[in-house]
Amino acid sequence: MATRPEAIEPQQERVGWTIEDSADLYRITSWGEPYFFINDAGHVAVRALDAASTTMDIVAIVNELRRRGIKFPILIRFQDVLRAQVKRINEAFREAIAESGYENRYLGVYPIKVNQLHEVVDELLDAGRPYGMGLECGSKAELLATLPHVDNDTLLVCNGVKDRTMLTLMINGQRLGQNVVPVIEKYSEFTDLKNLAQAAGFKPQLGVRVRLLSRGSGRWSESSGADSKFGLTSTELMRLVDELEKNDLRDKLVLLHCHIGSQIADIQAVKRATKEVTQIYAALIRRGMKLKYLDVGGGLGVNYDKGHYEEDAGINYSLQEYANAVVFTVKEVCDANEVPMPILVTESGRALTAHHSVLIVPVIGAQSKDDSSVELVVPKDYEDSVQALGRILDYLPTIQSPGELLEAYHDAKERLDEVGTLFTLGYLPLEQRALAEALYWRVLNRILKAAQQDQELANSPEIADLEASLTDQYLCNFSVFQSMLDHWAIGQPFPIMPIDRLAEEPRRRGVLVDLTCDSDGKVRHYVSSRDNRYLPLHKLDPQQPYYLGFFLMGAYEDIVGDAHNLFGRVAEAHVYADAEEPGNFWIEKIIPGTAVQDMLAQVQYFPNDLHRRMSELVRAKIQSGVVRPTQGMEILDYYMATFSANTYCDSRNMEREEHRV
């Protein structure tokens, strides 16, 4: 078995292929700007926006993690990207406010449901401190996590369904002087809040979410508009306002909220919703309400695959255009109604966190349906269907027209069907079936290469099916269900590409499959300038490790993954840019992946009990003579030692090669 070097060596540039070609192929400019790019070594690199010259080579980071003995797959968190996104969003709103003459300020809040990890929340709050950044929570656990992080003027917006325990916690926070705003989602919450406040002898501030007639755009548009899951109707809103007026509590309604969905694809949907909610705000101000904040919710989108895979995989606006749409629209409506302009609030979680996480996945092996280096010879005594496949293969070089190519394709399929029938009926030896299959895939491979030279034929349905059938399977050391649950559940595309060899043309077509034992455990569509059903990849080299980067993984994927196959969370590395350090980076923290025993404990399997059961089993086998005592104890010791191991495969202990089917 070939040994692997400890580092990924730069590859020689293939003549005729450039890193610009790879950048176009994997559409890195579309989804990666302003952070990710391909450097001169043909590696994916990351820009730290504090200085144009500070870049980090992801391959160098991977090599350093390998040197430290870290097990892969691993999630690399680029903390500088988190900080940069906080700055970019806030500065975009500041620019829009300055340009428009808006007479108030912007206040971003981070909805922690997008990624509740403590390190992520702390980093965002620290970066957002100069801008007064706040938080948003939507459950009891999130409320408990966020309350200690807000003080004085730091805004905590409390969305979601609230029981009396949660409302009491929010009232207590206000009594401590915290700027906690319970947002009324349904009228019964207002009734509960009023009763709890009266019992405590306290008059709490509150907000209210309204259902808009305007709808969002993209995948989540169905959850917006009049059929929205949360929010008061205009009738319920007026009832609440009447109650506040009756009890002289106009000054306690401080926040008006709306939300038209996540990943809004169309900027016009943002403008329509913002205009509608601002009209409601203006009407409430004229009614005497003392609203302070106007919260237009989340929805600022991220380009996963702009304009290629599907409509809601990308957005049709820039960050600055989004900020301008919100600021200018609110100002226009407020000016027209002659009401003061509110503090603007947005809940942009996906846009803040998506870019900062990159999942690095080793490729363990590849399965290909044809090995052109193997000579195929058909013995004369083989069945005629096998002989016919050999004749088709010999005939291919003489074909001159697209029609003849398609005819050869159809003939090959027919002959393979005959082979299958003969074998099933017991008339064909296994050796002949094996040769027939090898001939069939060789024929298809050569037909595809010839067809790709003809533009009209290359775009035909037959060749599309042929291309799909000849795609290789690349076995990757990860779980779709744990690390890409949104891809499995809702078809969310994520950019995936090799992290090196990008000065070399990727000549293989690959479908990525994971370690799980489910047929759904694979990536079904890809971000590239070619067919999105496969990913262009390089032929595996047994002398070199091959790693893929899964990008834009920082929003939701850390949180929504389940315990499928008990794989658990992958290891993490927290990386900062520093121009004074070797490679322009330093690794602040490494968090090991989930151990086998920890995952087992989640489903009520405990090491002590399992040890007892396994010991009894081994003892019984020793007593019955199945194994010798020494062998039995070695087996038991190895079993117990595995409890502390990582749940994923140890790629260093696996020979990576390409298998031909």
C-alpha positions in Angstrom: 0.0 0.0 0.0 1.4 3.4 -1.0 2.2 5.8 1.9 0.9 9.3 1.9 3.1 12.3 2.5 2.2 14.6 5.4 1.6 17.6 3.2 -0.3 18.3 0.0 2.2 19.2 -2.6 1.5 21.8 -5.3 0.7 20.3 -8.6 2.3 21.2 -11.9 0.0 23.3 -14.1 -1.6 21.5 -17.0 -1.0 23.2 -20.3 -4.1 24.9 -21.5 -5.9 25.1 -18.1 -5.5 28.0 -15.7 -6.7 28.9 -12.3 -9.1 31.3 -14.0 -10.7 28.3 -15.7 -11.2 26.6 -12.4 -12.6 29.8 -10.9 -15.2 29.9 -13.7 -15.9 26.2 -13.5 -16.7 26.2 -9.8 -18.3 29.7 -9.9 -16.2 30.9 -7.0 -16.6 34.6 -7.9 -20.4 34.3 -7.7 -20.6 32.7 -4.2 -17.1 33.4 -2.7 -16.7 37.2 -3.0 -15.2 39.0 -1.2 -13.6 36.2 0.8 -12.7 33.1 -1.3 -10.4 32.9 -4.3 -7.8 30.7 -6.0 -4.2 31.7 -5.4 -1.3 31.3 -7.8 -0.4 27.9 -6.3 -3.8 26.6 -7.5 -5.2 26.4 -3.9 -8.4 27.9 -2.5 -7.5 30.8 -0.2 -9.3 33.2 2.1 -8.9 37.0 2.3 -9.0 38.7 5.6 -10.5 42.1 4.9 -8.4 44.0 7.4 -5.7 44.3 4.8 -5.7 43.3 1.1 -2.4 41.5 1.5 -3.5 39.2 4.3 -4.6 35.9 2.8 -4.7 32.4 4.2 -4.1 29.3 2.0 -6.6 26.6 3.0 -4.2 23.9 1.9 -1.6 25.3 4.3 -4.1 25.2 7.2 -5.0 21.6 6.3 -1.4 20.7 6.3 -0.8 22.3 9.7 -3.9 20.4 11.1 -2.5 17.1 9.7 0.9 17.9 11.3 -0.9 18.2 14.6 -2.6 14.8 14.1 -6.1 16.2 13.8 -8.7 13.7 12.5 -10.7 14.7 9.4 -13.3 15.7 8.4 -12.9 19.1 10.1 -14.9 22.3 10.1 -12.7 25.4 9.8 -14.1 28.6 11.2 -12.6 31.7 9.8 -13.3 34.1 12.6 -12.1 37.1 10.6 -14.9 36.4 8.1 -17.5 36.7 10.9 -16.1 40.0 12.0 -15.9 41.3 8.5 -19.5 40.4 7.7 -20.6 42.4 10.8 -18.7 45.3 9.6 -19.8 45.1 6.0 -23.5 45.0 6.9 -23.3 47.8 9.4 -21.2 50.0 7.1 -23.7 49.4 4.3 -26.5 50.7 6.4 -24.4 53.6 7.6 -23.6 54.6 4.0 -27.3 54.3 3.1 -28.3 56.5 6.1 -25.7 59.1 5.2 -26.6 59.2 1.5 -30.4 59.4 2.1 -30.3 61.9 5.0 -32.1 59.4 7.2 -32.7 60.9 10.6 -32.0 57.9 12.9 -29.7 55.0 13.1 -29.4 51.3 12.2 -29.2 48.5 14.8 -28.5 44.9 13.7 -29.5 42.0 15.8 -28.2 38.4 15.4 -30.9 35.6 15.4 -29.0 32.9 17.2 -31.2 30.1 15.8 -29.0 30.4 12.7 -26.0 29.2 14.7 -26.2 29.1 18.4 -22.6 28.0 19.1 -21.2 30.0 21.9 -18.0 30.9 20.0 -20.0 32.2 17.1 -22.3 34.3 19.2 -19.4 35.7 21.3 -17.4 36.6 18.1 -20.4 38.4 16.5 -21.2 40.4 19.7 -17.5 41.4 20.1 -17.3 42.5 16.4 -20.7 44.2 16.7 -20.0 46.1 19.9 -19.0 49.4 18.1 -22.3 49.2 16.2 -24.5 48.4 19.2 -25.3 45.0 17.8 -28.0 43.0 19.7 -29.5 39.5 19.7 -32.7 37.7 18.8 -34.0 34.5 20.4 -37.0 32.3 19.7 -37.2 29.6 22.3 -36.9 29.1 26.1 -33.4 27.6 25.7 -32.3 30.5 23.4 -33.7 33.0 25.9 -31.7 31.5 28.7 -28.6 31.6 26.5 -29.0 35.2 25.5 -30.1 37.0 28.6 -26.6 37.1 30.2 -25.2 38.6 27.0 -27.3 41.7 26.9 -27.1 44.7 29.2 -28.1 48.4 29.2 -29.0 49.4 25.7 -28.1 46.1 24.0 -31.3 45.0 22.3 -32.7 41.5 22.8 -35.7 40.8 20.5 -37.7 37.8 21.7 -39.7 36.2 18.9 -41.5 32.9 18.7 -44.3 31.3 20.8 -43.9 32.2 24.5 -45.3 30.5 27.6 -45.7 32.2 31.0 -42.2 31.1 32.1 -40.6 32.8 29.1 -42.7 36.0 29.6 -41.7 36.1 33.3 -38.0 35.8 32.4 -38.5 38.7 29.9 -40.2 40.9 32.5 -37.4 40.0 35.0 -34.8 41.1 32.5 -36.5 44.4 32.1 -36.7 44.8 35.8 -32.9 44.4 35.8 -32.6 47.2 33.3 -32.0 45.0 30.3 -33.4 46.1 26.9 -35.5 43.0 26.4 -38.5 43.3 24.0 -41.0 40.4 24.0 -42.6 40.5 20.5 -46.3 39.6 20.6 -46.9 36.8 18.0 -50.5 36.0 18.9 -53.0 37.9 21.0 -53.1 35.4 23.9 -49.4 36.3 24.6 -50.4 39.9 25.1 -53.1 38.8 27.6 -50.6 36.6 29.5 -48.0 39.4 29.5 -50.5 41.9 30.8 -51.6 39.6 33.6 -48.1 38.7 34.7 -47.1 42.4 34.7 -50.0 43.3 36.8 -49.2 40.6 39.3 -45.6 41.9 39.5 -46.6 45.5 39.7 -44.5 46.3 36.6 -45.3 47.9 33.3 -43.1 46.1 30.7 -42.2 47.3 27.2 -43.2 45.1 24.3 -43.2 44.8 20.6 -45.6 43.3 18.1 -45.3 41.4 14.9 -47.8 42.1 12.1 -48.8 39.9 9.2 -48.3 41.7 6.0 -50.2 41.3 2.8 -46.8 41.5 1.0 -45.1 38.1 0.3 -41.5 37.2 0.2 -39.8 35.5 -2.8 -37.9 32.3 -3.1 -38.3 29.0 -1.2 -39.8 30.4 1.9 -42.3 32.8 0.3 -45.2 30.5 1.2 -44.7 31.2 4.9 -45.2 34.9 4.4 -48.2 37.1 3.5 -51.7 36.7 5.0 -51.0 33.0 5.7 -47.9 33.7 7.8 -47.4 31.4 10.7 -46.8 34.2 13.2 -48.0 37.7 13.7 -51.2 39.6 14.4 -53.7 40.5 11.8 -54.5 44.2 11.4 -57.8 43.5 13.3 -55.9 42.0 16.2 -53.3 44.8 16.1 -56.1 47.4 16.5 -57.5 45.5 19.4 -54.1 45.5 21.1 -53.7 49.3 20.4 -57.1 49.9 21.9 -56.1 48.0 25.1 -52.9 50.0 25.4 -54.7 53.3 25.0 -57.3 52.3 27.6 -54.6 51.6 30.1 -52.5 54.6 29.2 -49.6 52.4 28.0 -48.9 54.0 24.6 -45.2 54.4 25.5 -44.8 50.7 26.2 -45.2 49.6 22.6 -41.6 50.2 21.4 -41.1 47.9 18.5 -43.0 47.0 15.3 -41.8 43.8 13.6 -42.4 42.0 10.3 -40.8 39.0 8.6 -41.4 37.9 5.0 -39.1 34.9 4.9 -35.5 33.7 4.7 -33.2 34.0 1.7 -35.3 36.6 -0.1 -34.3 36.3 -3.8 -35.9 39.5 -5.2 -35.1 43.0 -4.0 -38.6 44.2 -5.0 -40.1 41.9 -2.4 -38.0 43.6 0.2 -39.2 47.1 -0.9 -42.9 46.1 -1.0 -42.8 44.6 2.5 -40.8 47.5 3.9 -43.2 50.0 2.5 -46.2 48.2 3.9 -44.8 47.8 7.4 -43.7 51.4 7.4 -47.2 52.6 6.6 -48.4 50.6 9.6 -45.7 52.2 11.7 -46.7 55.7 10.5 -50.4 55.0 11.3 -49.5 53.8 14.8 -47.4 56.9 15.4 -50.2 59.1 14.4 -52.4 57.1 16.7 -50.1 58.1 19.6 -48.0 55.0 20.0 -44.4 55.8 21.0 -42.7 53.3 18.7 -38.9 53.4 18.8 -37.8 50.5 16.6 -38.9 49.2 13.2 -37.7 45.6 12.8 -38.0 44.4 9.1 -36.9 40.9 10.1 -34.4 38.7 8.3 -34.2 37.6 4.7 -31.0 39.2 3.5 -29.9 36.5 1.1 -26.7 34.7 0.2 -25.5 33.7 -3.3 -25.2 29.9 -3.1 -25.5 29.5 -6.9 -26.7 32.7 -8.5 -28.6 32.3 -11.7 -27.6 28.7 -12.4 -29.2 25.9 -10.3 -32.6 27.4 -9.3 -34.2 30.7 -8.6 -33.9 30.8 -4.8 -30.3 29.6 -4.8 -29.2 33.2 -5.5 -30.2 36.8 -5.0 -30.6 39.6 -7.5 -29.2 42.4 -5.3 -26.0 43.4 -3.5 -25.6 44.1 0.2 -25.5 47.8 -0.4 -28.7 47.6 -2.6 -30.5 45.8 0.2 -29.5 48.4 2.8 -30.5 51.2 0.4 -33.9 49.5 -0.2 -34.7 49.4 3.5 -33.4 52.9 4.4 -34.7 54.9 1.4 -38.1 53.2 1.6 -38.6 53.9 5.3 -37.5 57.5 4.8 -39.8 58.0 1.9 -42.9 56.7 3.8 -42.0 58.6 7.0 -41.5 61.9 5.1 -44.8 61.4 3.3 -46.6 60.8 6.6 -44.6 63.5 8.5 -43.7 61.1 11.3 -40.3 60.7 13.0 -38.0 58.0 11.5 -37.5 54.9 13.7 -34.3 53.1 14.6 -34.0 50.5 11.9 -33.5 46.8 12.9 -32.8 43.8 10.8 -32.2 40.2 11.8 -29.7 39.1 9.1 -28.4 35.7 10.5 -27.6 33.8 7.3 -25.7 36.7 5.7 -23.6 37.1 8.9 -22.6 33.5 9.4 -22.8 31.5 6.1 -19.4 32.3 4.7 -17.3 31.8 7.9 -17.4 27.9 8.0 -15.7 25.6 5.5 -16.1 21.8 5.9 -12.9 20.0 4.8 -13.7 16.4 3.7 -11.2 13.8 2.6 -12.0 11.6 -0.4 -11.5 8.0 0.6 -11.9 6.4 -2.8 -13.6 6.5 -6.2 -15.6 4.0 -8.2 -15.4 4.3 -12.0 -17.3 2.1 -14.5 -14.5 1.8 -17.1 -10.7 1.4 -16.9 -9.4 2.3 -20.4 -6.0 0.9 -19.5 -7.3 -2.7 -19.4 -7.4 -4.5 -22.8 -10.6 -6.2 -23.5 -10.4 -9.4 -25.7 -13.5 -11.4 -26.6 -12.9 -15.2 -27.0 -14.4 -16.7 -30.1 -16.5 -19.2 -28.2 -18.4 -16.6 -26.2 -22.1 -16.0 -26.7 -23.1 -13.8 -29.7 -24.5 -11.0 -27.5 -21.0 -10.6 -25.9 -19.4 -10.9 -29.3 -21.7 -8.1 -30.6 -20.6 -5.7 -27.9 -17.0 -6.4 -29.0 -17.9 -5.7 -32.6 -19.6 -2.4 -31.6 -16.5 -1.3 -29.8 -14.3 -2.1 -32.8 -16.8 -0.3 -35.1 -16.8 3.0 -33.2 -13.6 4.6 -34.7 -15.2 4.4 -38.2 -18.4 6.3 -37.3 -18.8 9.6 -39.1 -22.2 10.9 -38.1 -24.1 11.7 -34.9 -26.9 9.4 -36.0 -24.5 6.5 -36.2 -23.3 7.3 -32.7 -26.8 7.2 -31.2 -27.5 4.0 -33.1 -24.4 2.4 -31.6 -25.5 3.5 -28.2 -29.0 2.0 -28.6 -27.4 -1.3 -30.0 -25.1 -1.5 -27.0 -28.0 -1.1 -24.5 -30.0 -3.8 -26.4 -27.1 -6.3 -26.3 -26.5 -5.7 -22.6 -30.2 -6.4 -21.9 -29.8 -9.7 -23.8 -26.8 -10.6 -21.7 -28.8 -9.9 -18.5 -31.6 -12.1 -19.7 -29.3 -15.0 -20.6 -27.5 -14.8 -17.3 -30.8 -14.7 -15.3 -32.1 -17.8 -17.1 -28.8 -19.7 -16.5 -27.5 -19.7 -20.1 -24.5 -17.4 -19.6 -21.5 -18.0 -17.4 -20.6 -15.2 -14.9 -17.2 -14.6 -16.7 -19.0 -13.8 -19.9 -21.4 -11.4 -18.1 -18.4 -9.6 -16.5 -16.7 -9.2 -19.9 -20.0 -8.0 -21.4 -20.4 -5.3 -18.8 -16.8 -4.1 -19.2 -17.3 -3.9 -23.0 -20.6 -2.0 -22.5 -19.0 0.7 -20.3 -16.0 1.0 -22.7 -18.4 1.5 -25.6 -20.4 4.1 -23.7 -17.3 6.0 -22.6 -16.0 6.2 -26.2 -19.5 7.3 -27.5 -19.6 10.0 -24.9 -16.1 11.4 -25.9 -17.1 11.4 -29.5 -20.5 13.0 -28.8 -19.0 15.8 -26.8 -17.3 17.0 -30.0 -20.6 17.7 -31.6 -22.5 20.6 -30.0 -26.0 19.5 -31.1 -25.5 15.9 -30.1 -23.8 16.8 -26.8 -27.0 18.6 -25.7 -29.4 15.7 -26.6 -31.4 13.9 -23.9 -29.6 10.6 -24.8 -26.2 12.0 -24.2 -27.3 13.7 -21.0 -28.5 10.3 -19.7 -25.2 8.7 -21.0 -23.1 11.3 -19.2 -25.1 10.8 -15.9 -24.7 7.0 -16.1 -20.9 7.3 -16.6 -20.4 9.6 -13.6 -17.9 8.3 -11.0 -18.8 7.9 -7.3 -16.4 9.6 -5.0 -16.6 8.2 -1.4 -16.2 11.0 1.1 -15.5 10.8 4.8 -18.6 12.7 6.1 -22.4 12.4 6.6 -24.8 14.4 4.5 -27.4 14.0 7.3 -25.0 15.6 9.9 -23.2 18.3 8.0 -25.6 19.1 5.0 -29.1 18.4 6.3 -30.5 21.3 4.4 -29.2 19.7 1.2 -30.9 16.4 2.0 -34.1 17.9 3.3 -34.9 20.9 1.0 -32.3 20.6 -1.8 -30.2 23.6 -0.7 -27.2 23.8 -3.0 -23.8 24.3 -1.4 -20.6 25.2 -3.3 -18.2 22.3 -3.3 -14.8 22.2 -4.9 -11.3 20.7 -4.5 -9.0 22.8 -2.3 -6.0 22.2 -4.5 -4.9 21.0 -8.0 -6.9 24.0 -9.4 -4.2 24.7 -12.0 -5.0 21.3 -13.4 -8.1 20.5 -15.4 -10.5 18.2 -13.6 -11.4 15.5 -16.2 -13.6 13.3 -14.1 -17.3 13.6 -13.4 -18.1 12.8 -9.8 -21.1 12.3 -7.6 -20.2 12.6 -3.9 -21.4 9.8 -1.6 -21.0 9.7 2.2 -20.3 7.1 4.8 -23.8 6.4 5.7 -25.7 3.2 4.7 -28.6 5.1 3.2 -29.2 5.7 -0.5 -30.0 9.3 0.3 -26.4 9.8 1.6 -25.1 11.6 -1.4 -24.9 15.1 -2.8 -27.5 15.3 -5.6 -26.7 18.6 -7.3 -23.6 20.9 -7.6 -22.6 24.4 -8.1 -20.6 24.6 -11.4 -20.7 26.1 -14.8 -21.4 22.6 -16.2 -24.2 20.1 -15.6 -25.3 20.5 -12.0 -25.9 16.8 -11.7 -22.2 16.1 -11.2 -19.0 17.8 -9.9 -15.9 18.1 -12.1 -13.1 16.4 -10.2 -9.5 15.2 -10.6 -8.4 11.6 -10.9 -7.2 10.3 -7.5 -3.5 9.9 -7.0 -2.6 7.2 -4.5 0.4 9.2 -3.5 -1.6 12.3 -2.5 -4.5 13.0 -0.3 -7.5 14.7 -2.0 -9.6 17.1 0.0 -12.9 18.8 -0.9 -14.1 22.1 0.6 -17.8 22.5 1.3 -18.4 26.2 1.5 -21.1 28.5 3.0 -21.7 26.0 5.8 -21.9 28.5 8.7 -25.7 29.2 8.7 -28.0 26.5 10.1 -25.9 23.4 9.2 -24.0 23.4 12.5 -27.3 23.2 14.3 -29.9 21.3 12.3 -27.8 18.1 11.7 -29.1 15.1 13.5 -27.5 12.0 14.9 -28.0 9.8 11.8 -25.8 6.7 12.0 -24.4 8.2 15.2 -21.7 10.1 13.4 -22.0 13.2 15.5 -20.2 16.5 15.0 -17.0 16.8 13.2 -13.8 18.4 14.6 -13.4 22.2 14.5 -10.5 24.6 14.0 -10.9 28.3 14.8 -8.5 30.2 12.5 -7.5 33.9 12.6 -5.5 35.8 10.0 -2.2 37.4 11.1 0.3 38.7 8.6 3.1 38.2 11.2 2.6 34.5 11.5 3.8 31.8 9.1 1.2 31.4 6.3 -0.6 34.5 7.5 -2.7 32.5 10.0 -2.8 31.1 13.5 -5.1 28.4 15.0 -6.7 29.7 18.2 -8.6 26.6 19.2 -9.2 23.0 18.0 -12.3 21.2 19.2 -12.2 17.4 18.7 -15.1 15.7 16.9 -17.7 13.7 18.8 -16.4 10.5 20.4 -18.1 7.2 19.9 -19.1 6.9 23.6 -20.7 10.4 23.6 -22.9 9.6 20.7 -23.9 6.3 22.2 -24.8 8.0 25.4 -27.3 10.2 23.5 -29.3 7.1 22.6 -28.9 5.4 26.1 -26.0 3.1 25.4 -23.4 3.4 28.1 -19.8 2.1 28.1 -20.1 0.3 31.5 -23.1 -1.6 30.5 -21.7 -2.4 27.0 -18.4 -3.5 28.6 -20.2 -5.9 30.9 -22.2 -7.4 28.1 -19.2 -7.8 25.8 -17.1 -9.3 28.7 -19.8 -11.9 29.3 -19.9 -12.7 25.6 -16.1 -13.0 25.2 -15.9 -15.1 28.4 -18.5 -17.5 27.1 -16.6 -17.9 23.8 -13.4 -18.6 25.7 -15.1 -21.2 27.8 -16.6 -22.9 24.7 -13.2 -22.9 23.0 -14.1 -20.6 20.1 -11.1 -18.3 20.9 -8.0 -18.7 23.1 -8.0 -16.6 26.3 -5.3 -14.2 25.0 -7.2 -13.7 21.8 -10.4 -13.1 23.6 -8.9 -10.4 25.9 -7.2 -8.7 22.9 -10.6 -8.5 21.2 -12.3 -7.1 24.3 -9.5 -4.5 24.9 -9.8 -3.3 21.3 -13.5 -3.1 21.6 -13.3 -0.9 24.7 -10.5 1.3 23.2 -12.8 2.2 20.3 -15.2 4.0 22.6 -12.9 7.0 22.8 -12.3 7.1 19.0 -13.8 9.6 16.6 -17.1 8.6 15.0 -15.8 9.2 11.5 -13.3 7.1 9.5 -9.6 7.6 10.1 -8.6 8.5 6.6 -4.9 7.9 7.3 -5.6 4.3 8.0 -7.5 3.8 4.7 -5.9 3.3 1.3 -7.4 5.7 -1.1 -7.7 4.4 -4.6 -9.9 4.3 -7.6 -12.0 1.2 -8.1 -13.3 0.1 -11.5 -16.7 -1.5 -11.7 
